[in-house]
Amino acid sequence: MKNFYTKTVILSIGFFVTIFSSHLFAQKTINNIPVLDSLEIAKSVYYFNITDDLLKGNGANILKEHIASSKFFVLGENHYSNEISKLTKSLVPILNESGYKVVAFEVGPLSAEKLKELSQIPDATEARLKAFNGKYFNSTWGTSAIPFFNGVSDAAFLKAFAETNMEIWGIDQELLFSVLFLGDDLVQSKSNEPNYEDIKAAWTKAKALAKAEFEKMPRKVLTKIFTHPDFQQFEKMFDSDDIYAQEVLKRLYETKHIYESHHKIRVDYINSNFLSNYLAFEEKHEDARYFIKIGSIHAATNARSRGYYDVGALTQEIANAENAKTTNVMIPRATHEGNDYRDVGTSLINFYEKDRWTLIDLKKLRNDLNSNKFQIITHPEYRELSRTIQGFDLILIPPADHKQVPNR
């Protein structure tokens, strides 16, 4: 009798648990969670203007809070945007006041050294960069030998950084035709040597070869240049104990390898450059903060860079390990030169306004998504929304954008 009673109690409890569990799980089915819509997104949308290099508006306050509270601020951009360059200039004093000690650009380490040289006298930055761009502009690619510094607005933000004490890092490979200005610099480094004229003559032949190959732009163009007898003769003019020359040649051969390899090699190179610089810098600077201006695919915390974890993911890993914070920003293109690109993006871009900057707080959306306030699984843009919301903290959408005024 006692066993019968015990079994009855257990079965009764099991019955009620089953009913309760069924009810509980029924409340959490996808069908019972609302799909993300524009009204929900609007709760995370803010705006700001830039007037006389000052950010004004509720969106500006959120942006400043993220800058002030982050160890890493990763600005994932669309390149050659006049509005993004104007924004960057406006961010410089905010970054400086918030304790940022480093700005890392999507250029090679040697190109970063050249940028420092060109902006050494801040007021001369635009003129010096103009002379450099005019000398090394490549019409086939439509850019100078140091990319993303072709416009007057680019020179303006470089000057603003030069007026601070922030370090400038280049964490990418050198551009293909950086060999032209780096070859010139190698020759100049030997101007006081007895064999200077021989070095200059060797470079004259090698440079003519390189220019001709760049006009044709064949596959593996750097291999064609570096294996040619004219370049090899020039290369032999520099001794193995010439530290500067060997560094330049090493970086050029690394560049060749990256251009002729898989994207993973480039991602590994970017991460390695940033990490080695970071570890060395941290030993001498306490509480330093880092601003990274790079293309959007490199800036995500997830594997958005053609399936690989790029520097945006690396900085998040560092921040997690050090109990710090990183802010990763995506800047999509809405309009440019009158062309509308909103149909190739997600519905998030529809909050664009042509006269002011739009800020979407993805971190808030992500928290609400994880709390089941809405779901995106049945949303027609599920894949891209998931990649974006999980990979970035903020979206910044520029106002009506246009081409930069060339600085060459």
C-alpha positions in Angstrom: 0.0 0.0 0.0 2.8 2.3 0.9 4.6 1.6 -2.4 1.4 2.2 -4.3 0.9 5.6 -2.5 4.5 6.6 -3.2 4.2 5.7 -6.9 0.9 7.7 -7.1 2.6 10.8 -5.7 5.6 10.5 -8.0 3.4 10.0 -11.0 1.2 13.0 -10.0 4.3 15.2 -9.6 5.6 14.0 -12.9 2.3 14.8 -14.6 2.3 18.4 -13.2 6.0 18.9 -14.1 5.3 17.7 -17.6 2.3 20.1 -18.0 4.3 23.0 -16.5 7.3 22.2 -18.7 5.2 22.0 -21.8 3.6 25.4 -20.9 7.0 26.9 -20.1 8.6 25.8 -23.4 5.5 26.8 -25.3 6.2 30.4 -24.2 9.7 30.3 -25.7 9.0 29.0 -29.1 10.1 31.2 -32.0 6.5 31.7 -33.0 5.8 33.4 -29.7 8.8 35.8 -29.9 8.2 38.9 -32.1 10.4 39.4 -35.1 12.7 42.4 -35.2 11.0 45.2 -36.9 11.7 48.9 -37.6 9.9 50.0 -34.5 12.2 47.9 -32.3 15.3 49.1 -34.2 14.2 52.7 -33.8 14.6 52.4 -30.0 18.4 52.1 -30.6 18.7 54.8 -33.3 20.3 58.2 -32.5 21.6 61.1 -34.6 24.3 63.8 -34.5 25.9 66.5 -36.6 29.4 67.7 -37.0 29.7 71.5 -36.9 33.1 73.2 -36.8 34.7 69.8 -36.0 32.4 69.4 -33.0 30.0 66.5 -32.6 26.6 67.6 -31.4 23.4 65.5 -30.7 22.3 62.5 -28.6 24.2 60.2 -30.9 27.4 62.1 -30.2 27.0 61.6 -26.5 26.7 57.8 -27.0 29.7 57.8 -29.3 31.8 59.7 -26.8 30.8 57.4 -24.0 32.0 54.4 -26.0 35.3 56.1 -26.7 35.8 57.1 -23.1 35.1 53.6 -21.7 37.0 51.5 -24.3 40.6 50.4 -24.4 40.2 49.6 -28.1 38.1 51.7 -30.5 37.9 50.0 -33.9 36.5 52.1 -36.7 35.5 49.9 -39.6 35.0 52.1 -42.6 34.3 52.3 -46.3 37.4 53.7 -47.8 37.7 57.0 -49.7 34.8 58.6 -47.9 34.9 62.4 -47.4 32.5 62.2 -44.5 34.4 59.5 -42.7 37.6 61.6 -43.0 35.8 64.6 -41.5 34.5 62.4 -38.7 38.0 61.1 -38.0 39.3 64.6 -37.7 36.5 65.5 -35.2 37.3 62.4 -33.2 41.0 63.2 -32.7 40.6 65.6 -29.7 38.0 63.3 -28.1 40.4 60.4 -28.5 43.3 62.4 -27.2 41.4 63.7 -24.1 40.3 60.1 -23.4 43.8 58.8 -23.1 44.3 57.2 -26.5 48.0 56.8 -27.2 48.0 55.0 -30.6 46.3 55.2 -33.9 46.7 52.2 -36.3 46.0 52.6 -40.0 45.4 50.1 -42.8 48.8 50.8 -44.3 52.2 49.1 -44.1 54.6 49.8 -41.3 57.0 51.6 -43.7 54.1 53.7 -45.0 53.2 54.7 -41.5 56.8 55.9 -41.0 56.4 57.9 -44.2 53.2 59.4 -42.9 54.9 60.4 -39.7 57.7 62.1 -41.7 55.2 63.9 -43.9 53.3 65.2 -40.9 56.3 66.0 -38.7 55.5 69.7 -39.1 51.7 69.6 -38.7 51.0 72.8 -40.6 52.9 71.4 -43.6 51.1 68.1 -43.7 48.7 68.9 -46.6 51.5 70.4 -48.8 53.9 67.5 -48.1 51.3 64.9 -48.6 50.2 66.6 -51.8 53.7 66.5 -53.2 54.1 62.8 -52.3 50.7 61.8 -53.8 51.5 63.8 -57.0 54.8 62.0 -57.4 53.6 58.5 -56.6 50.0 58.4 -57.8 49.1 55.3 -59.8 46.4 56.0 -62.4 45.8 52.3 -63.0 44.7 51.8 -59.4 43.5 55.4 -58.9 45.4 55.8 -55.6 48.8 56.9 -54.3 51.5 54.6 -53.0 50.1 55.0 -49.5 46.3 54.2 -49.8 43.5 56.1 -48.1 45.5 59.4 -47.8 44.7 60.8 -51.2 42.3 63.6 -50.2 42.5 67.0 -48.6 40.2 65.7 -45.8 42.6 62.9 -45.2 45.5 65.3 -44.8 43.4 67.2 -42.4 42.9 64.3 -40.0 46.5 63.3 -40.3 47.5 66.8 -39.3 45.1 66.6 -36.3 46.8 63.4 -35.2 50.3 64.9 -35.7 49.3 67.7 -33.3 48.8 65.1 -30.5 51.4 62.8 -29.0 49.7 59.7 -30.4 51.8 57.0 -32.0 51.1 56.1 -35.6 51.2 52.4 -36.5 50.9 50.7 -39.9 49.6 47.1 -39.4 48.9 46.0 -43.0 51.2 45.1 -45.8 52.7 47.8 -48.0 50.7 48.6 -51.2 52.0 47.0 -54.4 53.6 50.0 -55.8 55.1 51.3 -52.6 58.3 49.8 -54.1 58.6 53.1 -56.0 58.9 55.4 -53.0 60.7 52.9 -50.9 63.3 52.4 -53.7 63.7 56.2 -53.8 64.2 56.3 -50.0 66.8 53.5 -50.2 68.8 55.5 -52.7 68.5 58.6 -50.6 69.8 56.7 -47.5 73.1 56.2 -49.4 73.5 59.8 -50.6 76.8 60.1 -48.6 78.2 56.8 -49.7 81.1 56.6 -52.2 79.1 54.3 -54.5 76.0 56.6 -54.4 76.0 57.2 -58.2 76.2 53.5 -58.9 73.3 52.8 -56.6 71.3 55.6 -58.2 72.0 54.3 -61.7 71.0 50.8 -60.7 67.7 52.1 -59.2 67.0 54.2 -62.4 66.9 50.9 -64.4 65.0 49.0 -61.8 62.4 51.8 -61.3 61.8 52.0 -65.0 61.1 48.3 -65.0 58.7 48.6 -62.1 56.8 51.4 -63.6 56.4 49.5 -66.9 55.1 46.4 -65.1 52.7 48.4 -63.0 51.2 49.9 -66.1 50.5 46.4 -67.4 49.6 45.1 -63.9 50.1 41.5 -64.7 49.4 38.7 -62.3 52.1 38.4 -59.6 53.5 41.7 -60.7 55.9 41.9 -57.8 57.4 38.5 -58.6 58.1 39.8 -62.2 59.8 42.9 -60.7 61.8 41.2 -58.0 63.1 38.4 -60.1 64.2 40.7 -62.9 68.0 41.1 -63.3 67.6 44.9 -63.0 65.9 44.8 -59.6 68.3 42.0 -58.4 71.3 44.2 -59.3 69.8 47.1 -57.4 69.1 44.8 -54.4 72.8 43.6 -54.4 73.9 47.2 -53.8 72.9 46.9 -50.1 75.0 45.0 -47.6 73.4 42.4 -45.3 74.4 44.5 -42.3 72.5 47.6 -43.6 69.6 47.5 -41.1 67.4 50.0 -42.8 67.8 48.5 -46.3 67.2 45.0 -45.1 64.1 46.0 -43.3 62.7 47.7 -46.4 63.5 44.7 -48.5 62.0 42.3 -46.0 58.8 44.2 -45.9 58.6 44.3 -49.7 59.0 40.6 -50.0 56.4 40.1 -47.3 54.1 42.3 -49.4 54.8 40.2 -52.5 53.9 37.0 -50.5 50.7 38.5 -49.2 49.5 39.7 -52.6 50.2 36.3 -54.1 48.7 34.2 -51.3 45.3 33.5 -49.6 43.5 36.2 -47.6 44.3 34.3 -44.4 48.0 35.2 -44.9 47.0 38.9 -44.9 44.8 38.5 -41.8 47.6 36.8 -39.9 50.0 39.5 -40.9 47.7 42.3 -39.7 47.1 40.5 -36.4 50.8 39.7 -36.0 51.8 43.3 -36.6 49.2 44.7 -34.2 50.0 42.2 -31.5 53.7 42.6 -31.6 53.4 46.4 -31.5 50.8 46.1 -28.7 52.9 43.9 -26.4 56.0 46.1 -26.8 54.0 49.3 -26.2 52.1 48.0 -23.2 55.4 47.3 -21.4 56.2 51.1 -21.3 52.7 52.7 -21.2 50.1 52.1 -18.5 46.4 52.6 -19.3 47.1 53.2 -23.0 44.1 53.2 -25.4 44.2 52.3 -29.1 42.3 53.7 -32.0 42.2 51.5 -35.2 40.9 52.9 -38.5 40.5 50.0 -40.9 38.1 48.6 -43.5 34.9 47.2 -42.0 35.6 43.5 -42.9 38.7 43.7 -40.6 36.8 45.4 -37.8 34.3 42.8 -36.8 34.6 40.6 -33.6 33.3 37.6 -35.6 34.7 35.8 -38.6 33.5 38.4 -41.1 36.8 38.9 -42.9 36.2 36.2 -45.6 35.6 33.7 -42.9 38.6 34.6 -40.7 39.0 36.4 -37.3 40.7 39.7 -38.0 42.0 42.5 -35.9 38.6 43.4 -34.6 38.3 39.9 -33.1 41.9 40.0 -31.8 41.3 43.3 -29.9 38.2 41.8 -28.3 40.1 38.7 -27.2 42.8 41.0 -25.7 40.1 43.1 -24.0 38.3 40.0 -22.6 41.6 38.7 -21.2 42.4 42.0 -19.6 38.9 42.7 -18.3 38.8 45.7 -20.5 36.3 46.9 -23.2 36.5 47.2 -26.9 34.1 49.1 -29.2 33.8 47.8 -32.8 32.1 50.1 -35.3 30.7 49.4 -38.7 30.3 52.2 -41.2 28.2 51.0 -44.2 27.7 53.1 -47.3 24.2 54.5 -47.8 24.7 57.0 -50.6 27.8 58.3 -52.4 27.9 60.8 -55.3 24.1 60.6 -55.6 24.2 56.8 -55.9 22.0 54.9 -53.4 23.5 51.7 -51.9 20.8 51.0 -49.3 19.3 48.1 -51.4 22.4 46.1 -51.0 22.5 46.4 -47.2 20.2 45.5 -44.4 17.1 47.3 -43.2 19.3 48.9 -40.6 20.6 51.3 -43.2 17.1 52.6 -43.8 17.5 54.9 -40.8 20.0 56.9 -42.8 19.4 60.7 -43.0 21.1 62.8 -45.7 21.9 65.8 -43.5 23.3 64.1 -40.3 25.1 61.1 -39.0 23.0 58.1 -37.8 24.2 56.0 -34.9 22.6 52.6 -34.2 23.4 51.0 -30.8 23.9 47.4 -31.8 25.0 46.5 -28.3 21.6 47.4 -27.0 20.0 45.4 -29.9 22.2 42.5 -29.1 21.3 42.5 -25.4 17.6 42.7 -26.3 18.0 39.8 -28.8 19.8 37.7 -26.2 16.9 38.5 -23.8 14.3 37.2 -26.3 12.7 40.6 -26.6 12.7 39.9 -30.3 14.1 37.3 -32.7 15.7 37.4 -36.1 15.7 33.7 -37.0 12.6 34.1 -39.2 13.6 37.5 -40.5 14.3 37.6 -44.3 17.7 39.3 -43.6 18.6 36.8 -40.8 22.2 35.9 -42.0 23.4 39.5 -42.4 21.5 40.8 -39.4 23.1 38.1 -37.2 26.6 38.7 -38.6 26.2 42.5 -38.0 24.5 42.5 -34.6 26.9 39.9 -33.2 30.0 41.4 -34.9 29.8 45.1 -34.1 28.7 47.4 -31.2 27.7 50.4 -33.2 26.7 51.3 -36.8 27.6 54.8 -38.0 25.9 55.8 -41.2 27.4 58.9 -42.9 25.1 61.7 -44.3 25.1 62.2 -48.0 28.7 61.5 -49.1 30.7 62.6 -52.0 34.2 62.2 -53.5 37.1 63.8 -51.7 38.9 66.8 -53.1 42.1 65.2 -54.4 45.3 66.2 -52.7 47.9 65.7 -55.4 
